[in-house]
Amino acid sequence: LACSLSLAPAMLRGLARAAGWRPVALWTRGSGSGAGVPAHVVDLRSDTVTKPGPAMRRAMAEAVVGDDDYGEDPTVRELQEKAAKLLGVDRTLFVPTNTMANLISVMCHCQRRGSQLLLGQECHLHVYEQGGVAQIAGVHSHPLPDLPHGTLDLTELERMVTRGLGSPYHPVCELICLENTHSSSGGRVLPIDYLRQVHLLARSYGVRVHLDGARLMNAAVALQVPPACIVEHCDSVSLCFSKGLGAPAGALVGGPKDFIEEAWRLRKALGGGMRQSGVLAAAALVGLADVERVLPRDHQNARRFAKGLQELASPICSVDLAAVETNMVMVRVDGLPPEELCRRLQAVSADEMAQTGHAVRVLLFPWSERSVRAVWHRDVSAQDTELALKKWGFVLRQLGP
């Protein structure tokens, strides 16, 4: 005990120093002349890596709050009311994450265990949400092949919808889930006419449609339509605030009044009932207010990068410009593993400093065995985009023809 007490002041001083330290740049690792060079970081791993800016932090600090689990948080209520009007739905419900928003929606629509959910085999709900609809909701999800645009083949969709009708062997389809924008296809936007056709098909067989709208606002900006024009072809919708909208957390479920009343009950059951969550809702409100200023810029920067990469005419990296519709760029990689390309883009060397005058680290994740995905967001400027292009060009030159 005496030893612990004697160390306490030193430990506290160390914690204080750590709390006061603010790094201004990331530094390269390793030995050699490149080590110790301050590097400018362009983080293109995802649009979830954004940091709240001064206006968002101020809104969070000054938010008027109450107990939202009692429905008494005025900032949450303001967000839910504004979002309902924006999305053209009766009501919305604020939840911690879009994964929870999707799960709640599936549970609202599929209240009979063993119900069938049809969705794309590469969609976020199927691949990246831990199979929650099976683990927690007892829903049987049946994945269908995704077409290049992120859509599903309507003939195959109808075949699967009708297969369980009157059959004692097949599960009964209750729900179709779509994703807009479609992340695994590189942020592709689902055409409104396609949404209309899916909804008409679903209605004709008594099936409902849920839209995973994590990046719905990106889709609306790309289509140049109000988000309500997209949501009107769905029975429920989710919207994430911690991706392109730049908030630190939070999402919405939207739909009819009775649907949201059931969603409220399920949110509580899943542990999503929050207290003074107006602090988070305030950040979401700032994100929504910034849509028309921020998202078009993100899309423009992504397209500027895609064009620049195409102009490099490298046999190693290529881009389909027609597929760059929002804030994502899928880069095909030939001749080396995508992991190796990502490692080289992250490293900084003395040669780079000598040849370009810049020390830049571009952060990316490999997306598949033949591709990497770059995602633009509010923290990546036009200048960052140009620096990323220069870095990419330097790395490709180092790799040779």
N, C-alpha and C positions, 0 to 999 in steps of 0.2 A: 504493500500500500504506500509506504514511504517513497519507494522508487517511482511509483506511478505519479505521486504528488510532485516529486522533484522534476519530473519530465513535463508536467502539465504546462508551465509557462513557455517552455521551448516549443512544445507542440502548438500552443495557441499562437505564438509568434509566427510559426511556419504557416499555419492556416491563414493568418491575416495577410502574410505576404502573397500566398496563393490567391486569395480573394482579390487582392489589389492588382494582380498581374493581368495585363490585357495584351495578348499577342497581336501584332499588327500585320504579320505575314506568316505563312507556313514556311518551314525551312526544309531543305532537302536532307535526306539521310544518306549515310554512307561516307566513304573516304574519298580522297582525291580532290582535285581543284574545284569540282562542282559543289562539294559539301559546304554548307554555310552560306550559300547564295540565297538571299531572300527571294521567294518566288510568288508571283501573282497567281492566285488560284481561280480557275473557272470551273465551277462545280456543275456538271451537266448530268449527274446521276439521276436526278428526278426533280420534279417541281415541288417535292415535299421538303426540300432542304432550305427553304427560304427562312429568313430571320425577320421578325416583326420590326418595321421601321418606326421612326419617332412618332408619327401620327397614330399608328396602331397601338404602340405602347402607352401613349397618352390616353387614348380612348379606354384602354383596359384599366389604367390606374384610376380614371375618373368615373368609371361605370357605376350607375345606380343599380344596386343589387337587392335581391330578396331570396327567399327559399324557393327555388324552382321546383323542388319535389312537391311543394304545395301549390305550384302554379303562381307564385307570388313574386317572381323576378321580373321587374319591368323591362329590363334590357332584353331578356330572352323573349318576352312577349312581343316587344317591338320587332325583333328579328323575325320571329315566326309569322307575324302579321304582314310584314313587308315581303317576306319570301313567298307567302301564299299568293299575294297579288302578282308578284313577278312570275311565278310558275303557273298561275291560272288554276290553282287548286283550292278546295274549301279551306283546308288547314294544313299546317306543317308542325313538326315536332323536332325540337333540338336534341341531338344525341351526341355522345362523345366522338364516335368515329363513323366513317361510311361503311365499314364492315358490319358494325352493329345496325346501321340503317338498312342495309340489304337483308340481314338476317331477320330483323323485325318485320320487314315487308313480306318476306317469304312465309314467315310464321303466321302473319295476318291472313294471307291468301290461302295457305295450305294448312288448314286446321285439322285435317284428317291424316293421321300417321300413315305413311306409305304413299301419299300423294306424289305425283310425278311433276318434276320441274324440267322444262326443256331450255337449253342454253348452249352457247358456243363452247367448244372444247378448250379454247384459249382465253376465254373471258376471265376477268378478275375474280368474279364470284366463284367460279369453278376451280381455278388454279391457286389463288393466293389468299383464300379466306378459311383455310384449315378444314374444309369440308363441314363447316358449321351447320349447314342445312341438314346434313345427315346426322352429325354428332348430337345436335341439340334439338332440332325440329322434327327429326324422323322423316325427312322428305327425301325421296329418291330422285336424284338429279341424273338426267340423261343428256350427255354432251353430244352435240352435232358438229360436223366439220365447219370451221369458219371459212367463208370465202375471202379473197384478198382484201375486200373493202371492209371486213368486219361484219358482214351480213351473213345470214343463213339462207340456204336454198329453200324457197317457199314450198316447193313440191314435197321435199323431204320433211319439212316442218309439219305440213298438213298430214302427211302419212303417219308421223309419230303422234300427232294430236289425236287422230282417229283410231289408232291401233287398240287403245284400251277401252274404247266405247263398247259396252256390252260384253266385254271379255272377262271371263273369270280368271284369266292367267296374267294379263298385263296390268301394270299400275295405271290408274286413271290420271291423265294430265290435268292439272289444275292451273298451271302458271307457265308463262314464257318469260324469260329474262333476257333483256338486251342491254348492251353497254355502249354509251355514247358520251364522249368519243371512245373509240375502241383502242385500248392501250396496246395490246399485243400486235395490232396491225400498224402501229406507229402513229396513233392519234387520229385515225381516220374518222370521218363524220358520217353517221348513218343518214342517208337521204330521207327527207320527210315523206316522199312518196312510198318508200320502203316501210317506214314506220306505220303509215296509213294502211298498207296492205297487210302487215302482220296483225294490226289491231282488228281489222275487219275479219281476217281469218279466225283469230282467237274468239271474237264475239260470236261468230256463227256456230261455234262448238261449245260455248259457255266457259271459255278459258279466259283468264285475265293476263295482262301484260304489265310487268314491272320493269322500269328503266333504271339501270345503274347509271346515274348521271353524275358520277364523281367529278367528271370534267364537262358537265353539261354547258357551263358558261363558255367554254372554249368552242363547243359545237355551235352555240347560238351566234357567237362572234364570227365564226367562219361562214355560217350560212346567212349572216346579216338579217336575222329574224329575232323577235323576242323569244325568250326561252319557253313561254307559254305555247308558242306555235309548235314546239317539239313535244311538250308534255301532254298536249291535248290528245295525243294518240296513244296514251298509256293510262293504266289504272292506278299506278302509284309511281313515285319517283324518289330517288335519293340524290343528294347534292353535297359534295365535300367542300369544306372551307380551307383545308390544310394542304391543298395542292396548288393549282394555279391562282387561287384567291389569296394565298399567302398567310392565312391565319395559323396560329400554332396548333389548333385542335378544333374539332367540332364538325358536325354534319347535320343534315336535315332528312326527315322522312316527310313526304307530301302525298296527300290524297283526300278522299272524301271524309266528311265529319266522323262517320261511324268507324271508318278505317283508322283514323288517328286516335280515336278513343281507345280502340283495341291496342294500337301501337303504344299508347301511354302505359297500359298495363304490362305489356311485354317488355318495355324499356325497364320498368321496375324489376321484373323477374330476372332480367339479364344483368342487373347491377348498373344500369345506365342512368338511374335517377340521381341528379346532381343537386347541389344546394345553391350557393351563390355563383351560379354559372354565367351570370351576366358579364363577368370579367372576360369569359371566352366569347360570349355572344357579341360583345362590343368589338372585338377583333374581327369577327365575321362580318359585322356591319361595315367596317372600314374596307374589308376585302370586296364586298359587294359594290360599294360606292366607287371603287377603283377599276371596275371591270372594263369600262369603255376606254380608259386611259392605258391600262397595263396589258391586257390580253392581246389587243392588236399588235402592240409592240413586240410581245413575245413571239407571235406568229411571224411577224416580219423578220425578226432576227433569225428564227429557225430557217426560214426560206432563204435568207441571205447566206447563211452558212451552207445550206444544201447546194445552192448555185456555185458558191466558191469552191466547195469540195469537188463538184463535178468539173469545174474548170481546171482543177489540178490534173485531171485526166490520168489518174494513177491506176495501174492494173490491180493494185492491192485493195483500194477502197472505192466503192461506187454507191450512188444514190439514185433512187427513182424519184425525180422531181415531182411527178404527177401525184405521188403518194404523200407529199408533204402538205398537209391541209391545215394543221394547227401548230402546236408548239413542240412537236417531236420530229426527229429525223432518224430513220433507220438506215444504218450504214452497213452495207454488205462488205465482208472482209474475206479476201482470197489470198492464199499464199502463206499465211501464218495464223496461229490461234488468236481469236479475239482477245483472250486474256493477255497475250504478249503485247498486242497493240495497246491495250489499256495501260499496261505497265510502262511502256515507253512514253505514252502521253502524260503520265503522271511524273516521270523522272525529269530531273534537270541536270544538265552537264555544262562543263566549261565550254565545250564546242558550241553549244546552243548560245551561250552568252556572247562568244566571239563572233558567230555568224549572223545572229539576229539582233543582238543588243538587248534581248529580253530573256527573262527567266520566268517561264509560264508552266504551271501544272494544270492539266485538264483531267478532271476526275470523271470516270465513266465506269459503268458495269457492263460486262459482256452480256448480251441479251440471248444469244443462242450460239450454236457451234459455228455459225457463219456470219454473225452480225453483232453490232453494238448499237445501242439506242441512246441518242442524245436528247435531253429535254430542256427546253428554255423556260425561264421563269423570271419574276420581277427582279431578282438579284443578279441577273446576267444582262449587261448592257450591250449596246451596239459595239462599243469599244472592246468589251470582253469577247464578243463574237469574232471580231477581227483578230484578236490575239489568239483565240482558239484555232482559227483557220491557219494562222502563221505557224503555230505549234504543230498542227497536223501536217502542214507542208514540210516543215523541218524533219519530222519523224519519217515521213514517206521518202524524202530524199536520202535519209540515212539508211533506210531499208533497201534502197537501190531499185532498179527497174524490175 
